[in-house]
Amino acid sequence: MLNFPQLSFFLGSNTPQGFYSLFHEFYNPNEDHRMYIIKGGPGTGKSCLMKTVAEIVEKEGYLCERIPCSSDPDSLDGVMFPELCASIADGTSPHVIEPRFPGAVEQFVNLGEFWNTATLRRHAAEIRRLTIAASDEHRRCVQFLSAVKAIDNDSFRTVRQCVDTPKIENYAKRLAGREFAVREHQKSGRGVEKRRFLSALSPKGVFVLFDSVRLLCDKIFAVKDEYGLCASVLLENLKENALGRGYDVIACYCPIHPEEKLEHLFVPELGIGFFTENSYHSLPFEPTKKIHTKRFMDTVQLSESLCRLRFNSKARRDLIHEAVCRLELAKSIHDKLETYYIKSMDFKRVQKAALKIADEILSGV
């Protein structure tokens, strides 16, 4: 079970396009920022180093945003310290980060300095075999997710014919007028959008970071939409309205449609959030209000296509299950791969590196 007491979002996910990365959202290299990019193999202590730094910085009273790994949600891909203008990220594949201003902004942390190369070379054949096997399972996962997307697209075409888009737009405008009232101290100009994933397809299934919803929102709207089409249109309209009023937003996209389907939306300054509920993710607590998207649909016309939609829904669930099975197998292979690196590492030196980074971040040196 995840034990992240602070704000957490995914910045990457397994998708029909392969691993989809939002790691460019980690930091702005044109600003006065300190970025640590960790290099090292599996099991070399990258996640433990970041957890250590996060705990030290948090004890000093600073906010930390954790970035779990979608292929292993108990592990970290990164941590951000917005108040200190500092971040740390796993810069290895599949989320490689290339420095824009090496040394001045970005700094490499090479954990390869702390392993025993001779030990690893003795097991080179097995390391190669396991690495290739894990990659093969990820490729199979992508194939299943591609089929999921094709089914979704068919369902979207069917549902779209029944949706009253102007009705959604008018409702969004009224709702935004009530909830996004501009305060006297509100900054002028357009707000800033941060892109994140609140959920990801993982070896544990569809994994949702519900704690972040609780931390961000005093008021949460549950948008009930099994197909996700009405909810996405509604949230896109709400997002544009919030941005236009000068509010920053966190926009969380669907891992199956990471470029076009908005699934959850948060306006942190107002403590308001909108969470799309369906058979894959429902809130584990009672929302402030529920929005049933059938109010925006011609349900009589929709009923004529229910057999097709039910078939698609079952096929989709079966394919998601197979994709998760591939990720489970990939993780079990990855765990075996880690054992070779764990045996070769000097973790005392990794711990010293973590303490040094924490000190640099806190001191601003």
C-alpha positions in Angstrom: 0.0 0.0 0.0 1.3 3.4 -0.9 2.4 5.6 2.0 2.7 9.0 0.5 1.3 11.5 3.1 1.8 14.4 0.7 0.7 15.5 -2.7 1.3 12.9 -5.4 0.8 12.8 -9.2 2.0 10.6 -12.0 4.1 12.3 -14.7 4.2 9.3 -16.9 1.9 6.4 -17.7 1.6 3.2 -19.8 -0.5 4.2 -22.8 -1.4 2.9 -26.3 1.5 5.0 -27.6 3.9 3.3 -25.2 5.2 5.2 -22.2 3.8 8.7 -22.3 5.9 11.2 -20.5 5.0 14.6 -19.0 8.5 14.9 -17.5 8.9 18.2 -19.3 6.5 19.5 -16.7 9.1 18.8 -14.0 10.7 22.3 -14.1 11.2 25.3 -16.3 14.9 25.4 -17.2 14.7 29.1 -18.0 13.9 29.9 -14.3 16.2 29.9 -11.3 15.8 26.2 -10.6 18.0 23.4 -9.2 17.4 20.1 -11.0 19.0 16.8 -10.0 18.9 14.1 -12.6 19.7 10.6 -11.2 21.3 8.0 -13.4 21.7 4.4 -12.4 20.4 0.9 -13.0 17.4 -0.9 -11.5 17.8 -1.5 -7.7 20.6 1.1 -7.3 18.7 3.2 -4.8 17.2 6.0 -7.0 13.8 5.9 -5.3 15.3 5.5 -1.8 17.5 8.5 -2.4 14.5 10.6 -3.4 12.4 9.4 -0.4 15.2 10.3 2.0 15.6 13.8 0.6 11.8 14.3 0.6 11.6 13.3 4.2 14.4 15.6 5.3 13.0 18.6 3.4 9.5 18.0 4.7 10.7 17.9 8.3 11.9 21.5 7.7 8.3 22.5 6.8 8.5 22.6 3.0 6.0 21.2 0.6 6.9 18.2 -1.5 5.1 16.8 -4.5 5.9 13.2 -5.1 5.9 11.5 -8.5 5.3 7.7 -8.2 6.3 5.3 -10.9 3.4 4.0 -12.9 5.1 0.6 -13.4 5.6 0.3 -9.6 3.5 2.8 -7.6 5.4 2.0 -4.4 8.5 3.5 -6.0 9.3 7.1 -6.9 10.2 8.6 -10.3 10.7 12.1 -8.8 10.1 14.7 -6.1 9.4 18.4 -6.5 10.0 21.2 -3.9 8.2 24.2 -5.4 8.9 26.6 -2.5 12.7 25.9 -2.9 12.7 25.8 -6.7 14.3 22.4 -6.6 13.5 19.0 -8.1 15.0 15.5 -8.3 14.1 13.0 -11.1 14.9 9.5 -12.2 16.5 10.4 -15.6 16.8 6.8 -16.9 14.7 5.3 -19.6 11.8 5.5 -20.3 11.7 9.1 -18.9 15.1 10.4 -20.0 15.7 14.1 -19.1 18.2 16.0 -21.2 19.8 19.0 -19.5 19.3 22.4 -21.1 21.8 24.3 -18.9 24.2 21.6 -17.5 25.7 22.5 -14.2 24.0 25.9 -14.1 20.5 24.4 -13.7 20.8 20.6 -14.1 23.2 18.4 -12.2 23.7 14.6 -12.8 23.8 12.2 -9.8 25.6 9.1 -11.1 24.8 6.1 -8.8 27.0 4.0 -11.1 29.9 5.4 -9.1 28.7 3.3 -6.2 28.4 -0.1 -7.8 30.9 -3.0 -8.2 31.4 -3.3 -12.0 33.1 -6.6 -11.7 30.1 -8.1 -9.9 27.7 -6.9 -12.6 29.9 -8.2 -15.4 29.9 -11.7 -14.0 26.1 -11.7 -14.5 26.0 -9.8 -17.8 24.2 -12.5 -19.7 21.4 -12.8 -17.2 21.1 -9.0 -16.9 20.7 -8.7 -20.7 18.2 -11.6 -20.8 16.0 -10.1 -18.0 16.2 -6.6 -19.4 15.0 -7.7 -22.8 12.3 -9.9 -21.3 10.8 -7.0 -19.3 10.8 -4.8 -22.4 9.0 -7.5 -24.3 6.2 -7.6 -21.7 5.9 -3.8 -21.9 5.5 -4.0 -25.6 2.7 -6.6 -25.2 1.0 -4.3 -22.8 1.1 -1.5 -25.3 -0.5 -3.8 -27.9 -3.5 -4.6 -25.6 -3.8 -0.9 -24.8 -3.9 0.0 -28.5 -6.9 -2.4 -28.8 -8.5 -0.6 -25.8 -8.2 2.7 -27.6 -9.7 1.4 -30.8 -12.7 0.1 -28.8 -13.0 3.4 -27.0 -13.0 5.3 -30.3 -15.8 3.1 -31.5 -17.8 3.8 -28.4 -17.1 7.6 -28.6 -18.4 7.7 -32.1 -21.6 6.0 -31.0 -22.1 8.1 -27.8 -21.2 11.4 -29.5 -24.4 11.2 -31.6 -26.4 11.3 -28.4 -24.6 14.2 -26.7 -26.0 17.7 -26.5 -22.7 19.7 -26.5 -24.3 23.2 -26.3 -26.2 22.0 -23.2 -22.9 21.0 -21.6 -21.3 24.3 -22.5 -24.1 26.3 -21.0 -24.1 24.2 -17.8 -20.3 24.7 -17.5 -20.7 28.4 -17.9 -23.3 28.6 -15.2 -21.3 26.3 -12.9 -18.1 28.3 -13.4 -19.9 31.5 -12.7 -21.0 30.2 -9.3 -17.7 28.4 -8.3 -15.0 30.5 -10.0 -16.0 34.0 -8.8 -12.9 36.3 -9.2 -11.6 37.4 -5.8 -10.3 40.9 -5.2 -6.8 39.7 -4.7 -6.9 37.5 -7.8 -4.0 38.1 -10.2 -4.8 39.5 -13.6 -4.1 37.6 -16.8 -4.5 34.0 -17.8 -3.9 31.2 -15.3 -1.3 28.4 -15.8 -2.2 24.8 -16.6 -0.2 22.0 -15.1 -0.7 18.6 -16.8 -0.6 15.5 -14.7 -2.0 11.9 -14.4 -4.1 11.2 -11.3 -4.3 7.6 -12.3 -2.2 5.2 -14.2 -2.3 1.6 -15.5 0.0 -0.3 -13.2 0.8 -3.9 -12.1 -1.8 -3.3 -9.4 -4.5 -2.4 -12.0 -5.9 1.1 -12.5 -4.1 2.9 -9.7 -5.6 6.3 -8.5 -3.9 8.7 -6.1 -7.0 9.5 -4.1 -5.0 11.2 -1.3 -4.2 14.1 -3.7 -7.9 14.7 -4.2 -8.4 15.1 -0.4 -5.4 17.3 0.0 -6.3 19.7 -2.8 -10.1 19.9 -2.4 -12.5 21.2 0.2 -15.2 20.8 -2.5 -15.3 18.0 -4.9 -17.7 17.4 -7.7 -18.1 13.7 -8.9 -18.9 13.7 -12.6 -20.5 10.3 -13.2 -19.9 9.3 -16.8 -19.2 5.7 -17.8 -18.1 6.6 -21.3 -16.1 9.7 -20.3 -17.1 11.8 -23.3 -19.5 14.2 -21.6 -17.2 14.6 -18.7 -14.3 15.5 -20.9 -16.3 18.2 -22.7 -17.5 19.6 -19.4 -14.1 19.6 -17.8 -12.5 21.2 -20.8 -15.0 24.1 -20.6 -14.5 24.5 -16.9 -10.7 24.5 -17.4 -10.8 27.2 -20.0 -13.2 29.3 -17.8 -10.9 28.9 -14.7 -7.8 29.8 -16.7 -9.5 32.8 -18.3 -10.4 34.1 -14.8 -6.7 33.9 -13.8 -6.8 30.7 -11.8 -4.0 28.1 -12.1 -5.3 24.5 -12.7 -4.1 21.0 -12.5 -5.5 19.1 -15.5 -5.3 15.3 -15.2 -5.7 13.3 -18.5 -6.8 9.8 -19.2 -3.9 7.3 -19.6 -5.6 5.7 -22.6 -6.2 9.1 -24.3 -3.4 11.2 -22.8 -3.6 14.0 -25.3 -7.3 14.5 -25.8 -9.4 13.2 -22.9 -9.4 15.4 -19.7 -10.5 13.2 -16.8 -10.1 15.2 -13.6 -9.6 18.9 -12.9 -8.4 20.8 -9.8 -8.4 24.5 -9.0 -6.1 24.5 -5.9 -6.5 28.2 -5.0 -10.2 27.6 -4.6 -10.0 24.1 -3.2 -12.3 22.8 -5.9 -12.0 19.6 -7.9 -13.9 17.7 -10.5 -13.4 13.9 -10.6 -14.8 11.7 -13.3 -16.4 8.5 -11.9 -16.8 5.3 -13.8 -16.5 1.6 -13.3 -12.7 1.9 -13.2 -12.4 4.7 -10.6 -14.9 6.0 -8.0 -14.3 8.3 -5.1 -13.7 6.4 -1.8 -15.5 9.2 0.0 -18.7 11.1 -0.5 -18.3 14.1 -2.9 -19.8 17.5 -2.3 -22.0 17.1 -5.3 -22.7 14.6 -8.0 -23.2 15.5 -11.7 -24.9 12.8 -13.7 -24.0 13.3 -17.4 -27.1 11.5 -18.7 -28.8 14.9 -18.3 -26.7 16.0 -21.4 -27.7 13.0 -23.5 -30.6 11.7 -25.6 -31.1 8.5 -23.6 -33.7 7.2 -26.0 -31.2 7.3 -28.8 -28.5 5.9 -26.6 -30.6 2.9 -25.6 -30.6 1.9 -29.3 -26.9 1.3 -29.1 -26.7 -0.3 -25.6 -25.9 -3.8 -27.0 -22.9 -2.5 -28.9 -21.7 -0.4 -26.0 -22.0 -3.3 -23.6 -20.0 -5.5 -25.9 -17.3 -2.9 -26.1 -17.3 -2.4 -22.4 -16.7 -6.2 -21.7 -14.0 -6.4 -24.4 -12.4 -3.3 -23.0 -12.3 -4.8 -19.5 -10.8 -8.0 -20.7 -8.1 -6.2 -22.6 -7.3 -4.0 -19.6 -6.9 -7.2 -17.5 -4.5 -8.6 -20.1 -2.5 -5.4 -20.1 -2.2 -5.4 -16.3 -1.1 -9.1 -16.4 1.7 -8.1 -18.8 2.8 -5.3 -16.4 2.7 -7.7 -13.5 5.0 -10.1 -15.3 7.3 -7.2 -16.4 7.5 -6.1 -12.7 8.4 -9.6 -11.5 11.2 -9.8 -14.1 12.3 -6.3 -13.1 12.4 -7.4 -9.5 14.8 -10.3 -10.4 16.9 -7.8 -12.4 17.2 -5.6 -9.3 18.7 -8.3 -7.2 21.9 -8.3 -9.3 22.3 -4.5 -8.8 21.4 -4.6 -5.1 24.1 -7.1 -4.4 26.7 -4.9 -6.2 25.8 -1.5 -4.6 27.4 0.4 -1.7 24.2 1.9 -0.3 26.1 3.8 2.4 27.5 6.0 -0.3 24.0 6.4 -1.8 22.8 7.6 1.6 25.6 10.1 1.8 24.7 11.4 -1.6 21.1 11.8 -0.5 22.1 13.8 2.6 24.4 16.0 0.5 21.5 16.8 -1.9 19.1 17.6 0.9 21.7 20.0 2.4 22.2 21.7 -0.9 18.5 22.1 -1.5 17.8 23.5 2.0 20.8 25.8 2.0 20.3 27.0 -1.6 24.1 26.5 -2.3 
